[in-house]
Amino acid sequence: MLRVAVVGSGPSGVYAAQTLVQQREVPGVRVDVLDRLPAPYGLVRYGVAPDHEKIKSLQGSLRTVLEDERIRFLGNVEVGGERLTTARLLELYHAVVYCVGAARDRLLGIPGEELTGVHSATAFVAWYSGHPDAVDESFDLSGVGSAVVVGAGNVAVDVTRMLARDEPELAPTDMPQPALGALADSGVESVSMVARRGPSQGKFTTKELRELGTLPGVAVVVDPAELALDPAYADPDAAAALPAVARRNLEVLRGWAGRPPGDARRRIGLRFYLRPVEVLAGPGGRVAGMRFERTAPDGRGGVTGTGAYEEVEAQLVLRSVGYQGVPLAGLPFDPVKATVPHAAGRVLRGGRASVGEYVAGWIKRGPTGVIGTNRPCAKETVSSLLQDAAALARRELPGDPLDALRAAGLRPVEWPGWLAIETAEADLGRSLGRRSVKIPDWRGLLAAAGTRA
C-alpha cells in the first residue's frame, strides 16, 4: 500500500488526493490530507467572497472527495514547525505532496504605505471571511467616506464590491457577525478601483466585472477619456487580437463610459492608467488620500509615466497587486519566482529530484489561473508521483502516521471534528437569526471540534 500525505486541503490539495485514489495504475493508495487549519477547503472557505454562493458551493464537491474512505482529513496540523518538520513528515509517508498556496501579498513599495488605514486586500478578505489568523484584525469603516482599491484583478473587484454592498445583502451569507456589523456601520460612499494599465490589460473576469453594475443603489462610473487611451478601445484590429475576456471587458466598460451616477447612494469609479506613487498622510498619521502619476501606453504592452499627477481622497486604501508564495521550512525555495523549484511537480534540491517530495498548486506554478486550473496542475504532479511509486513503496513505514502526530504533541482535527464545527456554526447562525455563521477564532473552532489547543 502506498501512503501519501497531501499538505493543504484547498482545491489543489483535494484534486491531488482525488487523482491519487481514483487512478488504477497503483492500487491501494491511501491519502492523508493535512491542513494547518482545523477547517478544510482552503481559499474556497477563506478566500471566495461570502456573497459568491455559487463558487462557494464548490465546497460540496471537495467534501465528497474528503469523505472518500481512502482519504483522511487531518486538520490543525502545522508542517514545517518543531513538532513536525518536512523531514519527519517524509519519514511517516512514502510521498508528500505540498499544496500550500501563496499566502503573502505584494507591497506597493511607495512612501506612506505604513500609514494607518492602509491594508492589504488579503487581510481584508481574511477578516470578512472569518479566517482565524485574522481574528485580531479590525476594520472600523464608520469614518470612511472614500476608499481606494489598487489593483485590477478579481480580488480587487471582490473587495470593491464588498465595500459597496449593504448589510441586508450580506446578512444571508456566512460572514462572521463582527465583520457584518462593521460593514453595516460603514460610511463608505465612494470606492475607486485603480489600475496602472489600461482596461484591456485588466486581470478581472467579465462575470466579476459585470456584477459591479448589478449592485442595488450603486452607480459604476467610467471616464471615456481613460478608455480612449487604450489602443484596443478604438482600433477594431487591435481589439480583435485581444483574448476573448479582454474584448468582453472592453464592451462592458464601453457601456458604462460617461454614464452619470444619478441619485445612487454609493459610487464605484473604475480608473485606468494611474500609477500609485505615494499614500498621503492626514491628521494623526492616518491615510488621507493617494497620489497617482498618469501613465500612457508605451507601444510594447506596458505603460510609461507622463509626469502628470492626480490626487484621490481616501480614508481607506486596500492594495490588491498580487500574491507571493512563502518559504516552508525544510523545502527549497526560489525567492525570485516565489515558488518551490520543481520538474513536473517533483521537488528539486540542488537541481536534482528529491525522492518522495512533490508540489502542486500556487506553490508550484505561482498565483495564476482559476480554481479549475488546479486540476491539470495536480494531475501532472500525481503522474510524476505514480511513475516513482514502485521505488517509493519499497520503504517500510513506522506505522500509522496519526499515532506519530499525536506522539509529537499535535492534536489533529479529524473529519468528525470538522462536522462538529459545521454544526456549531449552524447553531451560531440560528442564534443570530441568520444562516450558518463562521466561527472566526482558533479557540472557538477547536472547542467546537472537541480538540484542545
C-alpha positions as CSV (number, residue, x, y, z in Angstrom):
1,M,0.0,0.0,0.0
2,L,1.3,3.4,-1.0
3,R,0.7,6.0,1.8
4,V,0.7,9.7,0.7
5,A,0.4,12.9,2.6
6,V,-1.1,15.9,0.9
7,V,-0.3,19.2,2.7
8,G,-3.2,21.6,2.1
9,S,-6.9,21.0,1.8
10,G,-7.7,23.7,-0.8
11,P,-8.7,22.8,-4.4
12,S,-5.2,21.8,-5.5
13,G,-4.7,19.5,-2.5
14,V,-8.1,17.9,-2.8
15,Y,-7.7,17.4,-6.5
16,A,-4.3,15.8,-5.9
17,A,-5.9,13.4,-3.3
18,Q,-8.8,12.6,-5.7
19,T,-6.5,11.8,-8.6
20,L,-4.4,9.6,-6.4
21,V,-7.2,7.4,-5.2
22,Q,-9.1,7.3,-8.5
23,Q,-6.2,6.2,-10.6
24,R,-5.8,2.5,-11.5
25,E,-2.1,2.2,-12.1
26,V,-1.1,1.8,-8.5
27,P,-3.8,0.1,-6.4
28,G,-4.3,0.6,-2.7
29,V,-3.2,4.2,-2.4
30,R,-4.2,5.8,0.9
31,V,-4.0,9.6,1.4
32,D,-3.9,11.8,4.4
33,V,-4.9,15.4,3.7
34,L,-3.1,17.6,6.3
35,D,-4.0,21.3,6.9
36,R,-2.8,23.9,9.4
37,L,-6.4,25.0,9.9
38,P,-9.0,22.9,11.6
39,A,-11.4,23.5,8.7
40,P,-10.9,22.2,5.1
41,Y,-11.3,23.8,1.7
42,G,-8.6,26.5,1.8
43,L,-9.4,29.6,-0.2
44,V,-12.8,28.3,-1.2
45,R,-13.8,28.7,2.5
46,Y,-11.5,31.6,3.4
47,G,-10.9,33.4,0.1
48,V,-14.0,33.3,-2.0
49,A,-16.3,36.3,-1.2
50,P,-19.2,35.3,1.0
51,D,-21.7,36.7,-1.4
52,H,-20.5,34.4,-4.2
53,E,-22.6,31.4,-3.2
54,K,-22.2,29.6,-6.5
55,I,-18.5,29.5,-6.2
56,K,-18.6,28.7,-2.5
57,S,-20.9,25.7,-3.4
58,L,-17.7,24.0,-4.7
59,Q,-17.2,23.0,-1.1
60,G,-19.8,20.3,-1.8
61,S,-17.6,18.7,-4.5
62,L,-14.5,19.0,-2.3
63,R,-16.5,17.5,0.6
64,T,-17.4,14.4,-1.5
65,V,-13.7,13.8,-2.1
66,L,-12.7,14.2,1.5
67,E,-15.4,11.8,2.6
68,D,-13.9,9.0,0.5
69,E,-12.9,6.1,2.8
70,R,-9.4,6.1,1.2
71,I,-8.8,9.7,2.2
72,R,-8.4,11.0,5.8
73,F,-8.6,14.7,6.7
74,L,-6.3,15.8,9.5
75,G,-6.7,19.5,10.3
76,N,-4.9,21.5,13.0
77,V,-1.6,20.0,11.8
78,E,1.2,22.5,11.0
79,V,4.0,21.2,8.8
80,G,7.4,22.8,9.0
81,G,7.5,23.6,12.7
82,E,9.4,22.0,15.5
83,R,6.8,19.3,16.1
84,L,6.5,18.2,12.5
85,T,9.4,19.0,10.2
86,T,9.3,18.2,6.5
87,A,12.0,15.6,7.0
88,R,9.9,13.9,9.7
89,L,6.8,14.0,7.6
90,L,8.6,12.2,4.8
91,E,9.6,9.5,7.3
92,L,5.9,8.9,8.0
93,Y,4.8,8.6,4.4
94,H,6.0,7.2,1.2
95,A,5.4,10.5,-0.5
96,V,4.4,14.1,0.4
97,V,2.6,16.5,-2.0
98,Y,2.8,20.1,-0.9
99,C,-0.2,22.3,-1.9
100,V,0.3,25.2,0.4
101,G,-0.7,28.1,-1.8
102,A,0.7,31.7,-1.8
103,A,0.0,33.4,1.5
104,R,1.8,36.7,1.2
105,D,0.5,39.8,-0.6
106,R,2.8,42.1,-2.6
107,L,3.6,45.6,-1.4
108,L,3.3,48.7,-3.5
109,G,6.7,49.9,-2.4
110,I,5.7,53.6,-2.2
111,P,6.0,56.2,0.6
112,G,3.2,56.3,3.1
113,E,2.3,52.6,2.8
114,E,2.7,52.2,6.6
115,L,0.0,54.8,7.4
116,T,-3.0,53.8,9.5
117,G,-5.8,52.9,7.2
118,V,-3.6,51.2,4.5
119,H,-4.2,47.4,4.4
120,S,-3.7,44.5,2.0
121,A,-6.7,43.2,0.3
122,T,-5.6,39.8,1.7
123,A,-6.1,41.0,5.2
124,F,-9.5,42.5,4.4
125,V,-10.6,39.3,2.7
126,A,-9.4,37.2,5.6
127,W,-11.3,39.4,8.1
128,Y,-14.6,39.3,6.3
129,S,-14.2,35.6,5.5
130,G,-13.6,34.6,9.2
131,H,-10.1,33.3,8.9
132,P,-8.9,32.5,12.4
133,D,-5.5,34.2,11.8
134,A,-7.4,37.5,11.2
135,V,-9.3,37.5,14.4
136,D,-7.3,40.4,15.7
137,E,-7.8,42.4,12.5
138,S,-10.1,45.4,12.9
139,F,-11.7,47.5,10.2
140,D,-13.7,50.5,11.5
141,L,-15.4,51.7,8.4
142,S,-17.7,54.2,10.2
143,G,-15.4,57.1,9.5
144,V,-14.5,56.1,5.9
145,G,-16.3,58.1,3.2
146,S,-13.9,57.3,0.3
147,A,-11.8,54.2,-0.3
148,V,-9.2,53.3,-2.9
149,V,-8.6,49.8,-4.1
150,V,-5.3,49.5,-6.0
151,G,-5.4,46.6,-8.5
152,A,-7.3,45.2,-11.5
153,G,-7.9,41.5,-10.6
154,N,-10.8,39.6,-9.3
155,V,-9.7,40.1,-5.7
156,A,-9.7,43.9,-6.3
157,V,-13.2,43.6,-7.7
158,D,-14.3,41.4,-4.8
159,V,-13.2,43.9,-2.1
160,T,-14.7,46.8,-4.1
161,R,-18.0,45.0,-4.3
162,M,-18.0,44.2,-0.5
163,L,-17.4,47.8,0.4
164,A,-20.3,48.8,-1.8
165,R,-22.8,46.3,-0.5
166,D,-25.5,46.9,2.1
167,E,-26.0,44.9,5.3
168,P,-29.3,43.2,4.2
169,E,-27.4,41.8,1.1
170,L,-24.7,40.4,3.3
171,A,-26.7,39.1,6.3
172,P,-27.7,35.8,4.5
173,T,-24.1,34.9,4.0
174,D,-21.8,33.1,6.4
175,M,-19.8,36.2,7.2
176,P,-18.8,36.5,10.9
177,Q,-21.0,38.7,12.9
178,P,-18.3,41.3,13.8
179,A,-17.4,41.8,10.1
180,L,-21.1,42.1,9.2
181,G,-21.6,44.7,11.9
182,A,-18.6,46.7,10.8
183,L,-19.8,46.7,7.2
184,A,-23.3,47.6,8.3
185,D,-21.9,50.7,10.1
186,S,-19.8,51.7,7.0
187,G,-19.8,55.3,5.9
188,V,-18.3,54.4,2.5
189,E,-19.9,56.4,-0.3
190,S,-17.2,56.2,-3.0
191,V,-14.8,53.4,-4.0
192,S,-12.2,54.0,-6.6
193,M,-10.6,50.8,-8.1
194,V,-7.4,52.0,-9.8
195,A,-5.1,50.3,-12.3
196,R,-1.8,51.5,-13.6
197,R,-2.5,50.0,-17.1
198,G,-5.5,50.0,-19.4
199,P,-8.8,48.2,-19.4
200,S,-7.8,45.6,-22.0
201,Q,-5.0,44.5,-19.6
202,G,-7.2,44.0,-16.6
203,K,-7.0,40.7,-14.9
204,F,-10.6,40.5,-13.8
205,T,-13.1,38.2,-15.4
206,T,-16.1,39.6,-17.2
207,K,-18.6,37.9,-14.9
208,E,-16.9,39.6,-11.9
209,L,-16.8,43.0,-13.7
210,R,-20.5,42.9,-14.8
211,E,-21.6,42.1,-11.2
212,L,-20.5,45.6,-10.1
213,G,-23.2,47.0,-12.4
214,T,-25.9,45.0,-10.7
215,L,-25.4,46.2,-7.1
216,P,-28.5,47.9,-5.7
217,G,-28.1,51.6,-5.2
218,V,-24.6,51.7,-6.7
219,A,-23.5,53.6,-9.8
220,V,-20.4,52.5,-11.7
221,V,-18.6,55.4,-13.2
222,V,-16.1,55.1,-16.1
223,D,-14.2,58.0,-17.7
224,P,-14.4,57.7,-21.5
225,A,-11.1,59.6,-21.8
226,E,-9.3,56.9,-19.9
227,L,-10.8,54.1,-22.0
228,A,-9.8,56.1,-25.1
229,L,-6.1,55.8,-24.1
230,D,-6.3,52.1,-24.6
231,P,-5.1,51.2,-28.2
232,A,-7.7,48.4,-28.4
233,Y,-10.6,50.7,-27.4
234,A,-11.0,52.5,-30.8
235,D,-9.0,50.1,-33.1
236,P,-11.1,47.1,-34.2
237,D,-8.0,45.3,-35.4
238,A,-6.2,45.7,-32.1
239,A,-9.3,44.6,-30.2
240,A,-9.6,41.5,-32.4
241,A,-6.1,40.5,-31.3
242,L,-7.1,40.5,-27.6
243,P,-8.1,37.5,-25.6
244,A,-11.9,37.0,-25.6
245,V,-12.2,38.0,-22.0
246,A,-10.4,41.3,-22.6
247,R,-12.8,42.1,-25.6
248,R,-15.8,41.3,-23.4
249,N,-14.5,43.5,-20.6
250,L,-14.0,46.4,-23.0
251,E,-17.6,46.1,-24.2
252,V,-18.9,46.2,-20.6
253,L,-16.8,49.2,-19.8
254,R,-17.9,50.9,-23.0
255,G,-21.5,50.5,-21.9
256,W,-20.7,52.3,-18.6
257,A,-18.5,55.0,-20.0
258,G,-19.8,58.5,-19.4
259,R,-23.0,57.3,-17.7
260,P,-24.0,59.8,-15.0
261,P,-24.2,58.4,-11.4
262,G,-27.7,59.8,-10.9
263,D,-29.0,59.6,-7.4
264,A,-27.2,56.4,-6.4
265,R,-26.2,56.2,-2.8
266,R,-22.8,54.8,-3.5
267,R,-20.4,55.1,-6.4
268,I,-17.7,52.9,-7.8
269,G,-15.2,54.6,-10.0
270,L,-13.1,52.4,-12.3
271,R,-9.9,54.2,-13.0
272,F,-7.2,53.3,-15.5
273,Y,-3.7,54.5,-16.4
274,L,-2.8,55.7,-12.9
275,R,0.3,54.5,-11.2
276,P,0.4,54.9,-7.4
277,V,3.4,57.0,-6.2
278,E,2.5,58.0,-2.6
279,V,0.0,57.5,0.1
280,L,-0.9,60.9,1.5
281,A,-1.0,61.4,5.3
282,G,-3.7,63.2,7.2
283,P,-4.1,64.1,10.9
284,G,-2.8,61.5,13.4
285,G,-0.9,59.6,10.8
286,R,-4.0,58.3,9.1
287,V,-4.3,58.0,5.3
288,A,-6.0,60.9,3.7
289,G,-5.6,60.0,0.0
290,M,-3.3,58.7,-2.7
291,R,-1.2,60.4,-5.3
292,F,-1.0,58.8,-8.8
293,E,1.0,59.5,-11.9
294,R,-0.9,59.4,-15.1
295,T,0.6,56.7,-17.4
296,A,0.2,56.1,-21.1
297,P,0.7,53.0,-23.4
298,D,4.4,52.6,-24.4
299,G,3.6,50.7,-27.6
300,R,5.1,47.4,-26.2
301,G,2.3,46.2,-24.0
302,G,3.4,48.3,-21.0
303,V,3.0,51.8,-19.8
304,T,5.2,54.8,-19.2
305,G,4.9,57.8,-16.8
306,T,3.7,61.1,-18.3
307,G,4.8,63.4,-15.5
308,A,1.2,64.4,-14.8
309,Y,-0.2,63.7,-11.3
310,E,-3.6,63.3,-9.7
311,E,-4.7,63.0,-6.0
312,V,-7.6,60.9,-4.9
313,E,-9.2,61.3,-1.5
314,A,-9.3,58.2,0.7
315,Q,-9.6,57.2,4.3
316,L,-9.1,53.6,3.4
317,V,-6.6,52.1,1.0
318,L,-6.6,48.4,0.0
319,R,-3.7,47.1,-2.1
320,S,-4.5,44.1,-4.3
321,V,-1.5,43.7,-6.6
322,G,-0.9,40.0,-6.4
323,Y,0.2,37.2,-4.1
324,Q,3.5,35.5,-3.4
325,G,4.5,32.1,-2.1
326,V,6.3,32.0,1.2
327,P,9.1,29.6,2.1
328,L,8.2,26.5,4.1
329,A,10.9,25.5,6.5
330,G,12.7,22.4,5.1
331,L,11.7,22.9,1.5
332,P,13.9,24.6,-1.2
333,F,12.5,27.9,-2.4
334,D,13.1,30.2,-5.4
335,P,12.9,33.8,-4.0
336,V,12.6,35.3,-7.4
337,K,9.7,33.2,-8.6
338,A,8.4,32.7,-5.0
339,T,7.8,29.0,-5.8
340,V,9.4,25.7,-4.9
341,P,11.8,24.6,-7.7
342,H,10.3,21.5,-9.4
343,A,10.3,19.4,-12.5
344,A,6.8,18.3,-13.5
345,G,5.9,18.6,-9.8
346,R,8.9,16.8,-8.4
347,V,10.7,19.0,-5.9
348,L,14.3,19.8,-6.9
349,R,17.0,20.1,-4.4
350,G,20.3,21.3,-5.8
351,G,18.9,20.7,-9.3
352,R,18.0,17.1,-8.7
353,A,14.6,15.5,-7.9
354,S,14.1,14.8,-4.2
355,V,12.7,11.3,-3.9
356,G,9.2,11.4,-2.5
357,E,8.6,15.2,-2.4
358,Y,6.2,16.9,-4.8
359,V,4.3,20.2,-5.2
360,A,1.1,21.3,-6.8
361,G,-1.0,24.5,-7.0
362,W,0.3,28.0,-6.5
363,I,3.5,27.0,-4.6
364,K,4.3,25.0,-7.8
365,R,3.3,27.5,-10.6
366,G,2.8,30.8,-8.8
367,P,-0.6,32.5,-8.1
368,T,-2.1,32.1,-11.6
369,G,-5.2,30.7,-13.1
370,V,-8.7,30.0,-11.6
371,I,-9.9,27.2,-9.4
372,G,-10.2,24.8,-12.3
373,T,-6.6,25.4,-13.3
374,N,-5.6,23.3,-10.2
375,R,-7.0,20.1,-11.8
376,P,-4.4,19.7,-14.6
377,C,-1.7,21.0,-12.3
378,A,-2.5,18.3,-9.7
379,K,-2.8,15.7,-12.4
380,E,0.7,16.4,-13.7
381,T,2.2,16.1,-10.3
382,V,0.4,12.9,-9.4
383,S,1.5,11.5,-12.8
384,S,5.1,12.1,-11.7
385,L,4.5,10.5,-8.3
386,L,2.9,7.4,-9.8
387,Q,5.9,7.0,-12.1
388,D,8.0,6.9,-8.9
389,A,5.6,4.7,-6.9
390,A,7.4,1.4,-7.3
391,A,10.6,2.8,-5.8
392,L,8.7,4.8,-3.1
393,A,6.7,1.8,-1.9
394,R,9.8,-0.3,-1.1
395,R,10.4,1.8,2.0
396,E,8.8,0.4,5.2
397,L,6.9,2.9,7.2
398,P,6.9,3.1,11.0
399,G,3.1,2.6,11.4
400,D,0.0,4.8,11.3
401,P,1.2,8.4,10.9
402,L,-1.7,9.6,13.1
403,D,-0.1,7.9,16.1
404,A,3.2,9.7,15.4
405,L,1.5,13.1,15.0
406,R,-0.2,12.7,18.4
407,A,3.0,11.5,20.0
408,A,4.7,14.7,18.8
409,G,2.1,16.7,20.7
410,L,-0.2,17.6,17.8
411,R,-3.9,17.4,18.1
412,P,-5.3,16.7,14.7
413,V,-8.9,17.5,13.9
414,E,-10.4,14.6,12.0
415,W,-13.5,14.6,9.9
416,P,-15.9,14.2,12.7
417,G,-14.3,17.2,14.4
418,W,-14.9,19.3,11.2
419,L,-18.5,18.1,11.1
420,A,-18.9,19.3,14.7
421,I,-17.6,22.7,13.6
422,E,-20.2,22.8,10.9
423,T,-22.9,22.0,13.4
424,A,-21.6,24.7,15.8
425,E,-21.6,27.3,13.0
426,A,-25.2,26.4,12.1
427,D,-26.2,26.8,15.7
428,L,-24.4,30.1,15.9
429,G,-26.3,31.3,12.8
430,R,-29.7,30.3,14.2
431,S,-28.9,32.1,17.5
432,L,-28.3,35.3,15.5
433,G,-31.3,34.9,13.2
434,R,-29.1,34.1,10.3
435,R,-28.0,31.1,8.3
436,S,-24.7,29.3,9.2
437,V,-22.2,31.8,10.5
438,K,-18.5,31.2,10.6
439,I,-16.6,30.9,13.9
440,P,-13.7,33.3,13.4
441,D,-11.2,32.4,16.0
442,W,-8.9,29.4,16.8
443,R,-10.2,28.8,20.3
444,G,-13.8,28.7,19.1
445,L,-13.0,26.4,16.2
446,L,-11.0,23.9,18.3
447,A,-13.6,24.0,21.1
448,A,-16.3,23.2,18.6
449,A,-14.2,20.3,17.2
450,G,-13.7,18.9,20.6
451,T,-10.0,19.5,20.4
452,R,-7.9,21.4,23.0
453,A,-5.3,23.8,21.7
